Amino acid sequence: MLSYVNQHYKGRTSEGLSLPLIIGGLALIFKSMLMSYNGNIEIYVPADAMAQAA
């Protein structure tokens, strides 16, 4: 990954530095979403679909 960044962004420190900042920001958002997750996922299943499966 770093070799790709070094090849394509030589001499462009602003773009080279923004990539890790974007990745770090997305990681923080993802972590905050996981921390607020209470373990319950609501799934709506229509009654006729349950009747067909039984």
VEXDRENKOL-387810 format. One line per field, with one value per atom (N, C-alpha, C): x, y, z; residue number from 1; atom name. Coordinates in nm, 4 decimals. Each point is the difference from the previous one (the first is absolute). Layout:
residues N
x	X|...
y	Y|...
z	Z|...
ketor	NUM|...
fise	CA|...
END
This chain:
residues 54
x	0.0830|-0.0830|0.0870|0.1026|0.0849|0.0801|0.0408|0.0741|-0.0899|-0.1266|-0.0949|-0.0107|-0.0112|-0.0103|0.1285|0.1150|0.1274|0.0173|-0.0443|0.0139|-0.0889|-0.1207|-0.0968|-0.0061|0.0580|-0.0081|0.1378|0.0984|0.1343|-0.0016|0.0504|0.0079|-0.1306|-0.1030|-0.1305|-0.0315|0.0573|-0.0153|-0.1430|-0.0745|-0.1352|-0.0897|0.0113|-0.0809|0.0499|0.1326|0.0569|-0.0376|-0.0150|-0.0381|-0.1502|-0.0774|-0.1454|-0.0532|0.0671|-0.0479|-0.0020|0.1085|-0.0073|-0.1020|-0.0180|-0.0999|-0.1406|-0.0281|-0.1316|-0.0229|0.1011|-0.0128|-0.0191|0.0767|-0.0139|-0.1359|-0.0514|-0.1330|-0.1090|0.0103|-0.0992|0.0082|0.1208|0.0160|-0.0649|0.0164|-0.0625|-0.1522|-0.0531|-0.1459|-0.0501|0.0717|-0.0404|0.0062|0.1055|0.0112|-0.1132|-0.0354|-0.1081|-0.1330|-0.0197|-0.1227|-0.0049|0.1144|0.0029|-0.0201|0.0525|-0.0153|-0.1448|-0.0734|-0.1388|-0.0950|0.0526|-0.0831|-0.0389|-0.1288|-0.0455|-0.0189|0.0265|-0.0065|-0.1303|-0.0961|-0.1286|-0.0157|-0.0320|-0.0267|-0.1463|-0.0746|-0.1404|-0.0115|-0.0652|-0.0224|-0.1493|-0.0574|-0.1433|-0.0192|-0.0738|-0.0322|-0.1513|-0.0556|-0.1452|-0.0512|-0.1239|-0.0583|-0.0098|-0.0316|-0.0128|0.1355|0.1095|0.1316|0.0335|-0.0392|0.0234|-0.0863|-0.1199|-0.0902|0.0553|0.0619|0.0558|0.1216|0.0767|0.1224|-0.0315|-0.1150|-0.0337|-0.0544
y	-0.1196|0.1196|0.1254|0.0014|0.1177|0.0173|-0.1133|0.0130|0.0600|-0.0354|0.0581|0.1510|0.0397|0.1428|0.0707|-0.0609|0.0635|0.0123|-0.0984|0.0048|0.1078|0.0127|0.0867|0.1410|0.0204|0.1319|0.0563|-0.0282|0.0525|0.1525|0.0613|0.1442|0.0692|-0.0747|0.0591|-0.0329|0.0734|-0.0350|0.0190|0.0942|0.0228|-0.1199|-0.0577|-0.1177|-0.1214|-0.0106|-0.1136|0.0007|0.1182|0.0087|-0.0118|0.0372|-0.0040|-0.1427|-0.0910|-0.1390|-0.0639|0.0059|-0.0555|0.0706|0.1305|0.0724|-0.0484|-0.0247|-0.0505|-0.1391|-0.0863|-0.1365|0.0029|0.0841|0.0106|0.0531|0.0975|0.0535|-0.1034|-0.0770|-0.1065|-0.1061|-0.0311|-0.0985|0.0500|0.1285|0.0553|-0.0037|0.0334|-0.0053|-0.1425|-0.0951|-0.1407|-0.0489|0.0379|-0.0407|0.0585|0.1257|0.0602|-0.0673|-0.0425|-0.0722|-0.1340|-0.0702|-0.1298|0.0160|0.1072|0.0198|0.0313|0.0637|0.0321|-0.1145|-0.1054|-0.1134|-0.0829|-0.0246|-0.0706|-0.1501|-0.0514|-0.1437|-0.0483|0.0870|-0.0418|0.0525|-0.0893|0.0388|-0.0324|0.1001|-0.0235|-0.0477|-0.1136|-0.0550|-0.0235|0.0612|-0.0181|-0.1181|-0.1001|-0.1160|-0.0077|0.0066|-0.0082|-0.1373|-0.0003|-0.1224|-0.1099|0.0351|-0.1038|-0.0656|0.0746|-0.0581|-0.1007|0.0306|-0.0953|-0.1233|0.0166|-0.1144|-0.0914|0.0568|-0.0815|-0.0778|0.0567|-0.0664|-0.1154|0.0018|-0.1042|-0.1244
z	0.0000|0.0000|0.0000|0.0864|0.0056|-0.1279|-0.0619|-0.1253|-0.1080|0.0008|-0.0960|0.0212|0.1260|0.0312|-0.0408|0.0291|-0.0345|-0.1508|-0.0766|-0.1454|-0.0602|0.0477|-0.0653|0.0576|0.1168|0.0625|0.0328|-0.0830|0.0264|-0.0059|0.1035|0.0026|0.0338|0.0252|0.0338|0.1446|0.0886|0.1414|0.0478|-0.0572|0.0491|-0.0299|-0.1210|-0.0307|0.0772|0.0146|0.0723|0.1465|0.0579|0.1404|0.0202|-0.1009|0.0184|0.0007|-0.0706|-0.0041|0.1392|0.0779|0.1355|0.0889|-0.0208|0.0797|-0.0326|-0.1270|-0.0402|0.0578|-0.0104|0.0519|0.1518|0.0688|0.1449|0.0412|-0.0761|0.0298|-0.0190|-0.1086|-0.0223|0.1086|0.0450|0.1075|0.1291|0.0310|0.1208|-0.0086|-0.1174|-0.0182|0.0174|-0.0602|0.0103|0.1450|0.0716|0.1407|0.0834|-0.0243|0.0782|-0.0309|-0.1258|-0.0332|0.0723|0.0056|0.0683|0.1500|0.0591|0.1439|0.0375|-0.0898|0.0301|-0.0384|-0.0615|-0.0427|0.1212|0.0179|0.1194|-0.0209|-0.1167|-0.0230|-0.0591|-0.0180|-0.0554|-0.1416|-0.0912|-0.1376|-0.0282|-0.0384|-0.0326|-0.1437|-0.0170|-0.1330|-0.0147|-0.1012|-0.0245|-0.0949|0.0481|-0.0834|-0.0099|-0.1207|-0.0136|0.0470|0.0484|0.0556|-0.1053|-0.1253|-0.1019|-0.0321|0.0143|-0.0237|0.1109|0.1241|0.1084|-0.0174|-0.0501|-0.0217|-0.1085|-0.1037|-0.1076|0.0474|0.0907|0.0483|0.0926|0.0661|0.0983|-0.0641
ketor	1|1|1|2|2|2|3|3|3|4|4|4|5|5|5|6|6|6|7|7|7|8|8|8|9|9|9|10|10|10|11|11|11|12|12|12|13|13|13|14|14|14|15|15|15|16|16|16|17|17|17|18|18|18|19|19|19|20|20|20|21|21|21|22|22|22|23|23|23|24|24|24|25|25|25|26|26|26|27|27|27|28|28|28|29|29|29|30|30|30|31|31|31|32|32|32|33|33|33|34|34|34|35|35|35|36|36|36|37|37|37|38|38|38|39|39|39|40|40|40|41|41|41|42|42|42|43|43|43|44|44|44|45|45|45|46|46|46|47|47|47|48|48|48|49|49|49|50|50|50|51|51|51|52|52|52|53|53|53|54|54|54
fise	N|CA|C|N|CA|C|N|CA|C|N|CA|C|N|CA|C|N|CA|C|N|CA|C|N|CA|C|N|CA|C|N|CA|C|N|CA|C|N|CA|C|N|CA|C|N|CA|C|N|CA|C|N|CA|C|N|CA|C|N|CA|C|N|CA|C|N|CA|C|N|CA|C|N|CA|C|N|CA|C|N|CA|C|N|CA|C|N|CA|C|N|CA|C|N|CA|C|N|CA|C|N|CA|C|N|CA|C|N|CA|C|N|CA|C|N|CA|C|N|CA|C|N|CA|C|N|CA|C|N|CA|C|N|CA|C|N|CA|C|N|CA|C|N|CA|C|N|CA|C|N|CA|C|N|CA|C|N|CA|C|N|CA|C|N|CA|C|N|CA|C|N|CA|C|N|CA|C|N|CA|C|N|CA|C|N|CA|C
END
